[in-house]
Amino acid sequence: MKPNVWFVRPNYGNTEGKINVLMTTEELAYIAGFLDGDGCIMLQLIYRHDYKLGYQIRASIVFYQKTQYKDFLYWLKKKLKHGYVRERNDGISEYTIVGVAPVSEATRLLYPYLRLKKKQSKLALSVLSKMPGRGREMNPKLLLDLSYEVDKFADLNYSKRRTNTSKKVKDFLQSKGLLNPVETDPKGEIPIQSG
């Protein structure tokens, strides 16, 4: 029989004094299976009137369960150490993890065990690795480039109600003069960046 492997989570300023998360490979596989069946990995474009660039990219992982079994969601929260549990009005409860660092961490932990959400997790990790932080700042070009990647989640997650898209981001950035205009040569064949 293969011995359990324990994973240690680094402390990201957890104010509850809980520094490490110890999980067996079986627990990680179980949580990944639950995410595959009753969960969602999402990156969304969120309009923010108070942001200079108008939009932000929100990263989240959500686990869904009947409210009668919400104790299981609290067990997940205890294991993953991030996020919150809330009861909806329709008899369903959600455990939600939001933010670049917490979502990246949870996705990296669960990635090897995922089956159905493998594409979403790979895309999320790719986008989140390019997000501002560690000396990088969000700029119009980066936001637009990442918004094209975020658009891919619509197909992967069978999104029907999605209204904020890369087109809206591009339109907003152009309306505010935040993108360099693109001109074409006289024959209209080669894009020339003006500047």
N, C-alpha and C positions, 0 to 999 in steps of 0.2 A: 504494500500500500504506500502511495506517495505521501510524504509528509506535507502538512499545511505550510503555506508561505504567508508570512505576516507582512503587511504593508504599513509603513509609518508615514503619516501625513505631517508635513512641516507646519509650523505655527504661522498663520497669516494674521497675527494680531487678534486672535480669538480672546475676547474679553471674559469668557466664562472660565478661563484657566485650563481648558482642555487642549492639550498640546498635540496629542497624537491620536490617530485613528488606527486601530489594529483590527484587521479583517483577514479572515482566512480566504483562500482561493474559492472555497465553496460559497462563502457569503458573497463575495464579489460576483461569482457566476450567477447566484440566485438573484441578486439585485439587478444585474444586467438583463437577466431573463424577464424580470418584472418590468423593467424599462422597455424592453422589446415588445412586450404584450400590452401593458397598460401605462405607457409613458410616452413622452415626446421630448425631442431635442429641437430647440428652435433658436433661430436668429431672426430678429424682426427689425425693420426700419420703423422708428418711432419719431413722429413729428414733435418738435419741441420749439415753441414760439420764442423761448428765451435763449436758444442756442444760435450762435452766429451762423453756423452751417445749416441750421434748420432741422436737422435730423441726427439721431443717434442710433447706434446698433445695440439692441438689447439681446443679450444671450440668456437663455433659460433652459432648464430641464424641469419637466413636470411629471410627477407620478400621480395617477388617478386611482381612486378606490371608493367603494360604497362607504358612506359615512359610518355605517354600523361597524366597519372594520378599520376605522381611522387609526386605531392603536398601532397598526402595522406601519402606517405612515410616520408615526412618531418614532418607531424603531428605526426606520430608514434615516430620519433626521439625526437620531443619536449616532448612527454609524457614519453618516456623511458629514455631519457637523456644520452644515450650512443650511440656509433657507428657512422656510416657515410652512406651517400646515394651516389650511383654512377650510372651513365648511361652506359649501355652496348651498343655494336654496333648492337645488334639485336632487338632494339626497346623495350627492357625490362630494368627496373631500379631495383636496389636492395638496401634495407636498411639492413646493416650488423652490428651486435654487436659481438665483439670479446673479449675474455679474460675470465679468471676464475671468477673473482668477478662480472663483468657486466652480464655475461651469467647466473651465479648462481642466481643473483638478479632478472633478468627478468623471468627466469624459475620459481622461487619460486612465483613470483607475478601472473603468468599466469596459473600455474599448476592446481589450483582448477577448472578452466574453460575449460581446454583442453579436447578434446574427442579423436581425431585421433592421436595426438602426445603425448598422456599420457605415453606410454611405453618409448618413446625417452626421455621425460623430466624426468621421474623417474630414468632411467639409467644415464642420464647426471648428475643429482643431486647427485647420488650415487658416480660416478667417481670423480666429482669435489670436493666433500667433503673429498676425500682422497688425493687430490693434495697437493703438497708442499705449504708451507705458514704457518704463525703462528708458526714458530719454526721448521717446518718439512722441510727436504731437499729431493730432488729427488735422488734416488739411483737406481742401476741397477735392483734389485729385484722388487722395487715398480713400476718402469717404465714398466717392463715386465708384472707384474700382472695387471696393469691398461690397458696395450695394449691389453690383452685378452678381457677386458671389451669393449674397443673401437671397437674391431672387430665386436661386436654384432650390431653396427650401420649399417654395410653393409646390413644385412637382414632387419632391421627396416626401412631403408631409400631406399631400393631397389637400392643400389649402384652398378653400372656396371663398373666404371672406377677406382676403388680403387686399388692402387698398393702397398701402405705401410701397412703392416699387422704386427701382433705380431710375425709371423715367421721371417720377415725381422729384426725386433727389436732384437729378440733372436739371430739370426745369427750374427748381428753386435756386440752385447754385447759379445758373445762367441769369435768372431774373435779378439776382443780387450782384451780378458782375464778378462773381467769385471764380469763374472758370475762364481761362484764356479762350477767346473766340477762335474758331478754326475757319480759315479761309481756304479757297481752292485756287489752283492756278487758272489762268484765263481759259484753258480748254476744259477745266473741271475734272482733271484726271488725277492730280496728286494733291492730297491735303497739305497745306502749308501752315505751320503754327505761327500765328502772329504774336508779336510781343514786343 
